[in-house]
Amino acid sequence: MSEYNVKALPKDALVRALKNAGSRTLTEETLEADIAAGAPVNENGTINLYDYAAWILKTEASRGG
């Protein structure tokens, strides 16, 4: 993972990294659904890990989770 910039991860690298970190639910399909639901994406289509994590936390908090 060290060859990637965590502020500009390709979608497949983000999924792989989070699965390696223990995510049981994230797939490329769920990531695409998150993006469709408003998850932040960089102009070049990459994902900032910090922004995505913050979006997940905000989304879960608004659901009461």
Stockholm file with secondary structure:
# STOCKHOLM 1.0

chainA/1-65         MSEYNVKALPKDALVRALKNAGSRTLTEETLEADIAAGAPVNENGTINLYDYAAWILKTEASRGG
#=GR chainA/1-65 SS CTTSCTTSBCHHHHHHHHHHTTCSSCCHHHHHHHHHTTCCCCTTSCBCHHHHHHHHHHHHHHTTC
#=GC SS_cons        CTTSCTTSBCHHHHHHHHHHTTCSSCCHHHHHHHHHTTCCCCTTSCBCHHHHHHHHHHHHHHTTC
//
